[in-house]
Amino acid sequence: MFSVGWQIVEQIRQHTEMTKAQAKERAIDSWPGGDPDARRRVDSFPHEFSGGMRQRVVIAWRCRAIPSC
């Protein structure tokens, strides 16, 4: 199983020419609700989130991480 951050970073890298470190920073910056624990939570696994939080992560990733899509 992959962490949420790994999944987001891989998607960002597919659509941009960012390094892994740059993509991870973008994933953290686009974390929903300005969560102060975003740096820690980005390394969490999907089963560690509630259903609502999973939805917010996907929406935030789609809307902010790859604005050209």
mmCIF file as gemmi writes it, N, C-alpha and C atoms, coordinates in Angstrom:
data_model
loop_
_atom_site.group_PDB
_atom_site.id
_atom_site.type_symbol
_atom_site.label_atom_id
_atom_site.label_alt_id
_atom_site.label_comp_id
_atom_site.label_asym_id
_atom_site.label_entity_id
_atom_site.label_seq_id
_atom_site.pdbx_PDB_ins_code
_atom_site.Cartn_x
_atom_site.Cartn_y
_atom_site.Cartn_z
_atom_site.occupancy
_atom_site.B_iso_or_equiv
_atom_site.pdbx_formal_charge
_atom_site.auth_seq_id
_atom_site.auth_asym_id
_atom_site.pdbx_PDB_model_num
ATOM 1 N N . MET Axp A 1 ? 0.853 -1.171 0 1 0 ? 1 A 1
ATOM 2 C CA . MET Axp A 1 ? 0 0 0 1 0 ? 1 A 1
ATOM 3 C C . MET Axp A 1 ? 0.899 1.234 0 1 0 ? 1 A 1
ATOM 4 N N . PHE Axp A 2 ? 0.478 2.251 -0.723 1 0 ? 2 A 1
ATOM 5 C CA . PHE Axp A 2 ? 1.242 3.487 -0.828 1 0 ? 2 A 1
ATOM 6 C C . PHE Axp A 2 ? 0.616 4.579 0.033 1 0 ? 2 A 1
ATOM 7 N N . SER Axp A 3 ? 1.453 5.471 0.527 1 0 ? 3 A 1
ATOM 8 C CA . SER Axp A 3 ? 0.939 6.599 1.313 1 0 ? 3 A 1
ATOM 9 C C . SER Axp A 3 ? 0.176 7.55 0.397 1 0 ? 3 A 1
ATOM 10 N N . VAL Axp A 4 ? -0.653 8.365 1.004 1 0 ? 4 A 1
ATOM 11 C CA . VAL Axp A 4 ? -1.413 9.36 0.243 1 0 ? 4 A 1
ATOM 12 C C . VAL Axp A 4 ? -0.448 10.305 -0.467 1 0 ? 4 A 1
ATOM 13 N N . GLY Axp A 5 ? 0.592 10.717 0.23 1 0 ? 5 A 1
ATOM 14 C CA . GLY Axp A 5 ? 1.576 11.623 -0.356 1 0 ? 5 A 1
ATOM 15 C C . GLY Axp A 5 ? 2.272 11.021 -1.556 1 0 ? 5 A 1
ATOM 16 N N . TRP Axp A 6 ? 2.625 9.749 -1.475 1 0 ? 6 A 1
ATOM 17 C CA . TRP Axp A 6 ? 3.291 9.083 -2.596 1 0 ? 6 A 1
ATOM 18 C C . TRP Axp A 6 ? 2.387 9.113 -3.823 1 0 ? 6 A 1
ATOM 19 N N . GLN Axp A 7 ? 1.104 8.824 -3.617 1 0 ? 7 A 1
ATOM 20 C CA . GLN Axp A 7 ? 0.159 8.801 -4.728 1 0 ? 7 A 1
ATOM 21 C C . GLN Axp A 7 ? 0.005 10.182 -5.359 1 0 ? 7 A 1
ATOM 22 N N . ILE Axp A 8 ? -0.081 11.21 -4.536 1 0 ? 8 A 1
ATOM 23 C CA . ILE Axp A 8 ? -0.217 12.574 -5.051 1 0 ? 8 A 1
ATOM 24 C C . ILE Axp A 8 ? 1.054 13.003 -5.767 1 0 ? 8 A 1
ATOM 25 N N . VAL Axp A 9 ? 2.212 12.714 -5.169 1 0 ? 9 A 1
ATOM 26 C CA . VAL Axp A 9 ? 3.497 13.088 -5.776 1 0 ? 9 A 1
ATOM 27 C C . VAL Axp A 9 ? 3.64 12.437 -7.149 1 0 ? 9 A 1
ATOM 28 N N . GLU Axp A 10 ? 3.29 11.183 -7.272 1 0 ? 10 A 1
ATOM 29 C CA . GLU Axp A 10 ? 3.414 10.5 -8.559 1 0 ? 10 A 1
ATOM 30 C C . GLU Axp A 10 ? 2.515 11.138 -9.609 1 0 ? 10 A 1
ATOM 31 N N . GLN Axp A 11 ? 1.311 11.531 -9.228 1 0 ? 11 A 1
ATOM 32 C CA . GLN Axp A 11 ? 0.411 12.183 -10.178 1 0 ? 11 A 1
ATOM 33 C C . GLN Axp A 11 ? 0.934 13.555 -10.594 1 0 ? 11 A 1
ATOM 34 N N . ILE Axp A 12 ? 1.451 14.305 -9.656 1 0 ? 12 A 1
ATOM 35 C CA . ILE Axp A 12 ? 2.016 15.616 -9.982 1 0 ? 12 A 1
ATOM 36 C C . ILE Axp A 12 ? 3.184 15.443 -10.943 1 0 ? 12 A 1
ATOM 37 N N . ARG Axp A 13 ? 4.034 14.472 -10.68 1 0 ? 13 A 1
ATOM 38 C CA . ARG Axp A 13 ? 5.212 14.263 -11.526 1 0 ? 13 A 1
ATOM 39 C C . ARG Axp A 13 ? 4.824 13.808 -12.922 1 0 ? 13 A 1
ATOM 40 N N . GLN Axp A 14 ? 3.703 13.122 -13.084 1 0 ? 14 A 1
ATOM 41 C CA . GLN Axp A 14 ? 3.253 12.703 -14.407 1 0 ? 14 A 1
ATOM 42 C C . GLN Axp A 14 ? 2.808 13.892 -15.245 1 0 ? 14 A 1
ATOM 43 N N . HIS Axp A 15 ? 2.334 14.946 -14.595 1 0 ? 15 A 1
ATOM 44 C CA . HIS Axp A 15 ? 1.791 16.1 -15.309 1 0 ? 15 A 1
ATOM 45 C C . HIS Axp A 15 ? 2.731 17.297 -15.341 1 0 ? 15 A 1
ATOM 46 N N . THR Axp A 16 ? 3.852 17.209 -14.654 1 0 ? 16 A 1
ATOM 47 C CA . THR Axp A 16 ? 4.812 18.311 -14.614 1 0 ? 16 A 1
ATOM 48 C C . THR Axp A 16 ? 6.227 17.735 -14.732 1 0 ? 16 A 1
ATOM 49 N N . GLU Axp A 17 ? 7.187 18.602 -14.733 1 0 ? 17 A 1
ATOM 50 C CA . GLU Axp A 17 ? 8.586 18.161 -14.754 1 0 ? 17 A 1
ATOM 51 C C . GLU Axp A 17 ? 9.263 18.431 -13.416 1 0 ? 17 A 1
ATOM 52 N N . MET Axp A 18 ? 8.522 18.279 -12.343 1 0 ? 18 A 1
ATOM 53 C CA . MET Axp A 18 ? 9.047 18.524 -11.004 1 0 ? 18 A 1
ATOM 54 C C . MET Axp A 18 ? 9.844 17.329 -10.499 1 0 ? 18 A 1
ATOM 55 N N . THR Axp A 19 ? 10.778 17.624 -9.585 1 0 ? 19 A 1
ATOM 56 C CA . THR Axp A 19 ? 11.471 16.554 -8.88 1 0 ? 19 A 1
ATOM 57 C C . THR Axp A 19 ? 10.534 16.006 -7.806 1 0 ? 19 A 1
ATOM 58 N N . LYS Axp A 20 ? 10.924 14.894 -7.194 1 0 ? 20 A 1
ATOM 59 C CA . LYS Axp A 20 ? 10.098 14.331 -6.12 1 0 ? 20 A 1
ATOM 60 C C . LYS Axp A 20 ? 9.957 15.312 -4.958 1 0 ? 20 A 1
ATOM 61 N N . ALA Axp A 21 ? 11.052 15.983 -4.622 1 0 ? 21 A 1
ATOM 62 C CA . ALA Axp A 21 ? 11.019 16.934 -3.502 1 0 ? 21 A 1
ATOM 63 C C . ALA Axp A 21 ? 10.087 18.106 -3.812 1 0 ? 21 A 1
ATOM 64 N N . GLN Axp A 22 ? 10.162 18.639 -5.025 1 0 ? 22 A 1
ATOM 65 C CA . GLN Axp A 22 ? 9.281 19.745 -5.407 1 0 ? 22 A 1
ATOM 66 C C . GLN Axp A 22 ? 7.825 19.303 -5.412 1 0 ? 22 A 1
ATOM 67 N N . ALA Axp A 23 ? 7.574 18.116 -5.939 1 0 ? 23 A 1
ATOM 68 C CA . ALA Axp A 23 ? 6.204 17.603 -5.99 1 0 ? 23 A 1
ATOM 69 C C . ALA Axp A 23 ? 5.657 17.366 -4.587 1 0 ? 23 A 1
ATOM 70 N N . LYS Axp A 24 ? 6.504 16.885 -3.673 1 0 ? 24 A 1
ATOM 71 C CA . LYS Axp A 24 ? 6.04 16.667 -2.295 1 0 ? 24 A 1
ATOM 72 C C . LYS Axp A 24 ? 5.7 17.996 -1.63 1 0 ? 24 A 1
ATOM 73 N N . GLU Axp A 25 ? 6.505 19.022 -1.863 1 0 ? 25 A 1
ATOM 74 C CA . GLU Axp A 25 ? 6.194 20.349 -1.307 1 0 ? 25 A 1
ATOM 75 C C . GLU Axp A 25 ? 4.875 20.876 -1.86 1 0 ? 25 A 1
ATOM 76 N N . ARG Axp A 26 ? 4.632 20.662 -3.15 1 0 ? 26 A 1
ATOM 77 C CA . ARG Axp A 26 ? 3.361 21.093 -3.74 1 0 ? 26 A 1
ATOM 78 C C . ARG Axp A 26 ? 2.202 20.317 -3.123 1 0 ? 26 A 1
ATOM 79 N N . ALA Axp A 27 ? 2.394 19.035 -2.888 1 0 ? 27 A 1
ATOM 80 C CA . ALA Axp A 27 ? 1.344 18.226 -2.255 1 0 ? 27 A 1
ATOM 81 C C . ALA Axp A 27 ? 1.036 18.749 -0.859 1 0 ? 27 A 1
ATOM 82 N N . ILE Axp A 28 ? 2.076 19.094 -0.109 1 0 ? 28 A 1
ATOM 83 C CA . ILE Axp A 28 ? 1.882 19.623 1.243 1 0 ? 28 A 1
ATOM 84 C C . ILE Axp A 28 ? 1.192 20.983 1.188 1 0 ? 28 A 1
ATOM 85 N N . ASP Axp A 29 ? 1.608 21.833 0.254 1 0 ? 29 A 1
ATOM 86 C CA . ASP Axp A 29 ? 1.003 23.165 0.12 1 0 ? 29 A 1
ATOM 87 C C . ASP Axp A 29 ? -0.464 23.088 -0.29 1 0 ? 29 A 1
ATOM 88 N N . SER Axp A 30 ? -0.832 22.042 -1.021 1 0 ? 30 A 1
ATOM 89 C CA . SER Axp A 30 ? -2.213 21.929 -1.495 1 0 ? 30 A 1
ATOM 90 C C . SER Axp A 30 ? -3.087 21.103 -0.566 1 0 ? 30 A 1
ATOM 91 N N . TRP Axp A 31 ? -2.559 20.734 0.607 1 0 ? 31 A 1
ATOM 92 C CA . TRP Axp A 31 ? -3.324 19.917 1.551 1 0 ? 31 A 1
ATOM 93 C C . TRP Axp A 31 ? -4.593 20.66 1.972 1 0 ? 31 A 1
ATOM 94 N N . PRO Axp A 32 ? -5.741 19.997 2.036 1 0 ? 32 A 1
ATOM 95 C CA . PRO Axp A 32 ? -7.01 20.67 2.305 1 0 ? 32 A 1
ATOM 96 C C . PRO Axp A 32 ? -7.09 21.362 3.662 1 0 ? 32 A 1
ATOM 97 N N . GLY Axp A 33 ? -7.666 22.532 3.636 1 0 ? 33 A 1
ATOM 98 C CA . GLY Axp A 33 ? -7.962 23.264 4.862 1 0 ? 33 A 1
ATOM 99 C C . GLY Axp A 33 ? -6.764 23.871 5.563 1 0 ? 33 A 1
ATOM 100 N N . GLY Axp A 34 ? -5.623 23.916 4.899 1 0 ? 34 A 1
ATOM 101 C CA . GLY Axp A 34 ? -4.447 24.487 5.541 1 0 ? 34 A 1
ATOM 102 C C . GLY Axp A 34 ? -4.072 23.743 6.817 1 0 ? 34 A 1
ATOM 103 N N . ASP Axp A 35 ? -4.229 22.448 6.819 1 0 ? 35 A 1
ATOM 104 C CA . ASP Axp A 35 ? -3.955 21.604 7.985 1 0 ? 35 A 1
ATOM 105 C C . ASP Axp A 35 ? -2.526 21.83 8.485 1 0 ? 35 A 1
ATOM 106 N N . PRO Axp A 36 ? -2.351 22.231 9.748 1 0 ? 36 A 1
ATOM 107 C CA . PRO Axp A 36 ? -1 22.461 10.268 1 0 ? 36 A 1
ATOM 108 C C . PRO Axp A 36 ? -0.166 21.181 10.346 1 0 ? 36 A 1
ATOM 109 N N . ASP Axp A 37 ? -0.819 20.02 10.324 1 0 ? 37 A 1
ATOM 110 C CA . ASP Axp A 37 ? -0.11 18.745 10.342 1 0 ? 37 A 1
ATOM 111 C C . ASP Axp A 37 ? 0.063 18.155 8.944 1 0 ? 37 A 1
ATOM 112 N N . ALA Axp A 38 ? -0.073 18.975 7.928 1 0 ? 38 A 1
ATOM 113 C CA . ALA Axp A 38 ? -0.009 18.475 6.547 1 0 ? 38 A 1
ATOM 114 C C . ALA Axp A 38 ? 1.286 17.732 6.269 1 0 ? 38 A 1
ATOM 115 N N . ARG Axp A 39 ? 2.388 18.219 6.767 1 0 ? 39 A 1
ATOM 116 C CA . ARG Axp A 39 ? 3.683 17.573 6.51 1 0 ? 39 A 1
ATOM 117 C C . ARG Axp A 39 ? 3.697 16.14 7.075 1 0 ? 39 A 1
ATOM 118 N N . ARG Axp A 40 ? 3.055 15.929 8.196 1 0 ? 40 A 1
ATOM 119 C CA . ARG Axp A 40 ? 2.985 14.591 8.784 1 0 ? 40 A 1
ATOM 120 C C . ARG Axp A 40 ? 1.916 13.747 8.101 1 0 ? 40 A 1
ATOM 121 N N . ARG Axp A 41 ? 0.787 14.361 7.822 1 0 ? 41 A 1
ATOM 122 C CA . ARG Axp A 41 ? -0.352 13.613 7.279 1 0 ? 41 A 1
ATOM 123 C C . ARG Axp A 41 ? -0.144 13.178 5.839 1 0 ? 41 A 1
ATOM 124 N N . VAL Axp A 42 ? 0.705 13.879 5.117 1 0 ? 42 A 1
ATOM 125 C CA . VAL Axp A 42 ? 0.951 13.499 3.725 1 0 ? 42 A 1
ATOM 126 C C . VAL Axp A 42 ? 1.625 12.126 3.645 1 0 ? 42 A 1
ATOM 127 N N . ASP Axp A 43 ? 2.269 11.697 4.721 1 0 ? 43 A 1
ATOM 128 C CA . ASP Axp A 43 ? 2.901 10.381 4.758 1 0 ? 43 A 1
ATOM 129 C C . ASP Axp A 43 ? 1.992 9.303 5.347 1 0 ? 43 A 1
ATOM 130 N N . SER Axp A 44 ? 0.734 9.651 5.597 1 0 ? 44 A 1
ATOM 131 C CA . SER Axp A 44 ? -0.23 8.69 6.141 1 0 ? 44 A 1
ATOM 132 C C . SER Axp A 44 ? -0.794 7.813 5.021 1 0 ? 44 A 1
ATOM 133 N N . PHE Axp A 45 ? -1.424 6.742 5.418 1 0 ? 45 A 1
ATOM 134 C CA . PHE Axp A 45 ? -2.026 5.816 4.467 1 0 ? 45 A 1
ATOM 135 C C . PHE Axp A 45 ? -3.532 6.058 4.381 1 0 ? 45 A 1
ATOM 136 N N . PRO Axp A 46 ? -4.147 5.739 3.238 1 0 ? 46 A 1
ATOM 137 C CA . PRO Axp A 46 ? -5.571 6.036 3.051 1 0 ? 46 A 1
ATOM 138 C C . PRO Axp A 46 ? -6.48 5.504 4.151 1 0 ? 46 A 1
ATOM 139 N N . HIS Axp A 47 ? -6.19 4.329 4.693 1 0 ? 47 A 1
ATOM 140 C CA . HIS Axp A 47 ? -7.076 3.757 5.725 1 0 ? 47 A 1
ATOM 141 C C . HIS Axp A 47 ? -7.008 4.533 7.038 1 0 ? 47 A 1
ATOM 142 N N . GLU Axp A 48 ? -6.069 5.46 7.161 1 0 ? 48 A 1
ATOM 143 C CA . GLU Axp A 48 ? -5.946 6.249 8.389 1 0 ? 48 A 1
ATOM 144 C C . GLU Axp A 48 ? -6.818 7.516 8.364 1 0 ? 48 A 1
ATOM 145 N N . PHE Axp A 49 ? -7.514 7.751 7.249 1 0 ? 49 A 1
ATOM 146 C CA . PHE Axp A 49 ? -8.368 8.927 7.11 1 0 ? 49 A 1
ATOM 147 C C . PHE Axp A 49 ? -9.838 8.528 7.135 1 0 ? 49 A 1
ATOM 148 N N . SER Axp A 50 ? -10.673 9.455 7.571 1 0 ? 50 A 1
ATOM 149 C CA . SER Axp A 50 ? -12.117 9.23 7.475 1 0 ? 50 A 1
ATOM 150 C C . SER Axp A 50 ? -12.522 9.355 6.009 1 0 ? 50 A 1
ATOM 151 N N . GLY Axp A 51 ? -13.709 8.911 5.699 1 0 ? 51 A 1
ATOM 152 C CA . GLY Axp A 51 ? -14.191 9.011 4.319 1 0 ? 51 A 1
ATOM 153 C C . GLY Axp A 51 ? -14.242 10.445 3.823 1 0 ? 51 A 1
ATOM 154 N N . GLY Axp A 52 ? -14.673 11.356 4.695 1 0 ? 52 A 1
ATOM 155 C CA . GLY Axp A 52 ? -14.752 12.769 4.315 1 0 ? 52 A 1
ATOM 156 C C . GLY Axp A 52 ? -13.387 13.363 4.051 1 0 ? 52 A 1
ATOM 157 N N . MET Axp A 53 ? -12.414 12.995 4.868 1 0 ? 53 A 1
ATOM 158 C CA . MET Axp A 53 ? -11.063 13.515 4.668 1 0 ? 53 A 1
ATOM 159 C C . MET Axp A 53 ? -10.475 12.971 3.373 1 0 ? 53 A 1
ATOM 160 N N . ARG Axp A 54 ? -10.741 11.719 3.045 1 0 ? 54 A 1
ATOM 161 C CA . ARG Axp A 54 ? -10.273 11.156 1.774 1 0 ? 54 A 1
ATOM 162 C C . ARG Axp A 54 ? -10.824 11.949 0.606 1 0 ? 54 A 1
ATOM 163 N N . GLN Axp A 55 ? -12.099 12.296 0.681 1 0 ? 55 A 1
ATOM 164 C CA . GLN Axp A 55 ? -12.709 13.082 -0.391 1 0 ? 55 A 1
ATOM 165 C C . GLN Axp A 55 ? -12.064 14.462 -0.487 1 0 ? 55 A 1
ATOM 166 N N . ARG Axp A 56 ? -11.824 15.106 0.64 1 0 ? 56 A 1
ATOM 167 C CA . ARG Axp A 56 ? -11.206 16.438 0.626 1 0 ? 56 A 1
ATOM 168 C C . ARG Axp A 56 ? -9.794 16.391 0.046 1 0 ? 56 A 1
ATOM 169 N N . VAL Axp A 57 ? -9.058 15.328 0.357 1 0 ? 57 A 1
ATOM 170 C CA . VAL Axp A 57 ? -7.705 15.187 -0.185 1 0 ? 57 A 1
ATOM 171 C C . VAL Axp A 57 ? -7.747 15.086 -1.71 1 0 ? 57 A 1
ATOM 172 N N . VAL Axp A 58 ? -8.639 14.269 -2.224 1 0 ? 58 A 1
ATOM 173 C CA . VAL Axp A 58 ? -8.738 14.099 -3.674 1 0 ? 58 A 1
ATOM 174 C C . VAL Axp A 58 ? -9.176 15.399 -4.342 1 0 ? 58 A 1
ATOM 175 N N . ILE Axp A 59 ? -10.145 16.07 -3.783 1 0 ? 59 A 1
ATOM 176 C CA . ILE Axp A 59 ? -10.619 17.337 -4.368 1 0 ? 59 A 1
ATOM 177 C C . ILE Axp A 59 ? -9.526 18.388 -4.326 1 0 ? 59 A 1
ATOM 178 N N . ALA Axp A 60 ? -8.841 18.502 -3.2 1 0 ? 60 A 1
ATOM 179 C CA . ALA Axp A 60 ? -7.763 19.487 -3.094 1 0 ? 60 A 1
ATOM 180 C C . ALA Axp A 60 ? -6.647 19.183 -4.078 1 0 ? 60 A 1
ATOM 181 N N . TRP Axp A 61 ? -6.288 17.921 -4.201 1 0 ? 61 A 1
ATOM 182 C CA . TRP Axp A 61 ? -5.245 17.549 -5.149 1 0 ? 61 A 1
ATOM 183 C C . TRP Axp A 61 ? -5.666 17.926 -6.564 1 0 ? 61 A 1
ATOM 184 N N . ARG Axp A 62 ? -6.873 17.606 -6.923 1 0 ? 62 A 1
ATOM 185 C CA . ARG Axp A 62 ? -7.354 17.86 -8.285 1 0 ? 62 A 1
ATOM 186 C C . ARG Axp A 62 ? -7.416 19.357 -8.578 1 0 ? 62 A 1
ATOM 187 N N . CYS Axp A 63 ? -7.874 20.136 -7.645 1 0 ? 63 A 1
ATOM 188 C CA . CYS Axp A 63 ? -8.083 21.565 -7.867 1 0 ? 63 A 1
ATOM 189 C C . CYS Axp A 63 ? -6.806 22.404 -7.761 1 0 ? 63 A 1
ATOM 190 N N . ARG Axp A 64 ? -5.88 21.999 -6.897 1 0 ? 64 A 1
ATOM 191 C CA . ARG Axp A 64 ? -4.714 22.86 -6.645 1 0 ? 64 A 1
ATOM 192 C C . ARG Axp A 64 ? -3.402 22.297 -7.149 1 0 ? 64 A 1
ATOM 193 N N . ALA Axp A 65 ? -3.217 21.006 -7.06 1 0 ? 65 A 1
ATOM 194 C CA . ALA Axp A 65 ? -1.922 20.421 -7.389 1 0 ? 65 A 1
ATOM 195 C C . ALA Axp A 65 ? -1.646 20.452 -8.889 1 0 ? 65 A 1
ATOM 196 N N . ILE Axp A 66 ? -2.677 20.268 -9.713 1 0 ? 66 A 1
ATOM 197 C CA . ILE Axp A 66 ? -2.497 20.258 -11.157 1 0 ? 66 A 1
ATOM 198 C C . ILE Axp A 66 ? -3.548 21.185 -11.777 1 0 ? 66 A 1
ATOM 199 N N . PRO Axp A 67 ? -3.338 22.494 -11.692 1 0 ? 67 A 1
ATOM 200 C CA . PRO Axp A 67 ? -4.349 23.43 -12.171 1 0 ? 67 A 1
ATOM 201 C C . PRO Axp A 67 ? -4.554 23.412 -13.682 1 0 ? 67 A 1
ATOM 202 N N . SER Axp A 68 ? -3.609 22.866 -14.44 1 0 ? 68 A 1
ATOM 203 C CA . SER Axp A 68 ? -3.757 22.871 -15.897 1 0 ? 68 A 1
ATOM 204 C C . SER Axp A 68 ? -4.7 21.795 -16.398 1 0 ? 68 A 1
ATOM 205 N N . CYS Axp A 69 ? -5.093 20.848 -15.561 1 0 ? 69 A 1
ATOM 206 C CA . CYS Axp A 69 ? -5.977 19.757 -15.997 1 0 ? 69 A 1
ATOM 207 C C . CYS Axp A 69 ? -7.426 20.175 -15.99 1 0 ? 69 A 1
